[in-house]
Amino acid sequence: MSEVVSYNREGAVGVITVSYPPVNALSHAVRSGLLAALEQGQSDDNAKALLLVCDGRTFVAGADIREFGKPMQEPGLAEVVAAFENSPKPVVAGIHGTALGGGLELALGCHYRVAVEGAKVGLPEVKLGLLPGAGGTQRLPRLTGAQKALEMITTGDFVDAGEALQLGVVDAVDAGNDAKVIGMKFAEKVISESLPPRRVRDVTERIEADKGSDVFSQFRAGLEKKARGLFSPFKCVDAVEAAFNLPFDEGMKRERELFMECMQSPQRAGLVHTFFAEREVSKVPGLPKDTPVREVNSVGIIGAGTMGGGIAMNFANVGIPVYLLEVKQEALDKGIAIIRRNYENTAKKGRITSAQVAERMALIKPTLAYEDFGDVDLVIEAVFENMDVKKQIFGQLDKVCKQGAILASNTSTLDIDEIASATRRPEDVVGMHFFSPANVMKLLENVRGSKTSDEVKASVMAIAKRIRKVGVLVGNCYGFVGNRMLHQRGAEAVALVNEGASPQQVDKVLTDLGFPMGQFAMSDLAGIDVGYRIREERRKAGEDVAPSWMDKLAEQGRLGQKTQAGVYKYEEGSRKPVVDPEVDELIAEFRREQGIQPRDISDQEILERCMYVMVNEGAKILEEGVAARALDIDITWIYGYGFPAYRGGVMFWADQVGVKTIYDTVKNFEKTLGGAQWKPSALLEKLAGEGKKFGDL
Ligand code: T1G
């Protein structure tokens, strides 16, 4: 008897129970245990039917992702599923929680499936760069037909028990909440009605019905847009199609071939890294797991602009009341109107009801009085990037907020310690940097000041989860982690255009890598005036900031999307960047003024200069301890800037390119381009020298 899978008979039913927390993943021990328990069930003459259930929070949630990339140990999952399917005794699966991936495939190998109400089933392998590799692509379509199987397998979306019943994926759904009870009831029914083992592989009606349908070519065409740059969704279609063209065993072989292609793809490595990194970031090294967390039942937000409004929505969305403060009624009214419009747009798309719009709007209370913040548990300041203004606000908060209130700034670059110095409670001051649009982007960059208490750090990390964000705890420096690296990429991009590249060429290199938009399209979205103001402030402060062709755009009022013209031009009502010959002329003029002789620049040089400067900066960020681990930087870039999850994040991507390759190129750029940004980080040099990766840290 293995300790993760047990067998015992209750009446005439042999019960196989998996007990492998946290999610009963199909590790080698579980797979072996399942075969052993099934064997016991076969040889138990008094067992007339078998029931497969799981202890804990969920039925099997899939293969054990931690085993990926390691040599597969027998028995493979497909073999285990086939053993269940070929059992001479009928097998019932009792499902609760989420039967996912290999878990659903195991259930499909059983002869009957019952689910508790509220349970969900799905084949999310595609989200890991894979496809169902234990018969899911061959058995599911036999129950659902081609269209639904393709939808489920190429999106990885879960379906709830009710829909699964309609689809024929499960045979009964019971309002009870114990899968074993409803499973036993069904198994006893199988025995009393002498129901035979019914193998899904033998169900062929839906295969016959959809044979030769053009649904596969339609699906591939649809994926060209939705799955741009991805590898495994297309292989999913190939695998499902095999169920309609080949006998079952041939189809299984085809599935296996396609599964191995996906398993070996760098995209699987990237997506699996992202899966674990997204969970690991909330475990902050040095912050004890049991650090007390402060209750947040009401929030005050200062600033009803784009950011403040978006931030307010995050809290209202999860039922937390928010005071939204502005200095003028007109600004307050405008901010509230924008929030309402955002909610109404979401309701128009059917994602929320109009009742929810009303509920959430009722939770957001506009105010002009700081006194209303007297009892809130958390304040988030979201005004424009001016230190004096922020310090004045925090001085106010220090006077009106209760003891224990968390005082946070949404600043994207400014010094948290200096802001905290405006209060007598620096231990309660922290950065909570949201990414625009704040109600959409998942990243929350939590910035610890030198005096921020562990309790406040743990509290803002818990708040991130509560408002469905991915929180990353980072140190206090100019631009923290994300913007500090973005700043370097931006400077390289501008320099590349000075030297001869066009903005559109630079942007295409970045979108080809998988970014949702290029550097200059992003500047147009954020507003050219943002960078212009920062450069002008630094020039006023006496810094030697080089002239930039971007300044000329700002001085001509070309501020980006908001003025229908920036680096690109925008047709009325459109956000699509259109190359503007006027800008090419402005750049050529700027080069003449600066005495620059433009040259052709290769895409490879653009890629290396834009990306390696970020990797080098990321290595410096790690050296300084501003980010605790490379995976914190990876998650920052995936959820803050849309870096493709299938590449695993900037530092994971760097490991795949090769640290030594990057280091040598950075060294070379230090010689040919100069500038502090090309001084190789000591950590990069060390890893290159030792043949190590960022992932080894
Ligand atoms: N393998 C290993 N560990 C897993 C795991 C898995 N499949 N799923 C979750 N965990 C860990 C997770 O890392 C975390 O660990 C803890 O469980 C709780 O997870 C052959 C090849 C099930 C919906 O893709 O979607 O089957 O941080 O924080 O929010 O065809 O986990 O506590 O140490 O996410 O309640 C297919 C992935 C695999 C499902 C629960 N299955 N998991 O969400 O908790 S590929 C999946 C999830 C496959 C076969 C193929 C979610 C969840 P720790 P959590 P949650």
Boltz pocket constraint, residues with backbone or C-beta under 6 A from the ligand:
constraints:
  - pocket:
      binder: B
      contacts: [[A, 22], [A, 23], [A, 25], [A, 61], [A, 62], [A, 63], [A, 64], [A, 65], [A, 66], [A, 77], [A, 98], [A, 100], [A, 101], [A, 102], [A, 103], [A, 105], [A, 124], [A, 125], [A, 128], [A, 130], [A, 131], [A, 132], [A, 133], [A, 134], [A, 136], [A, 275], [A, 276], [A, 279], [A, 280]]
      max_distance: 6.0
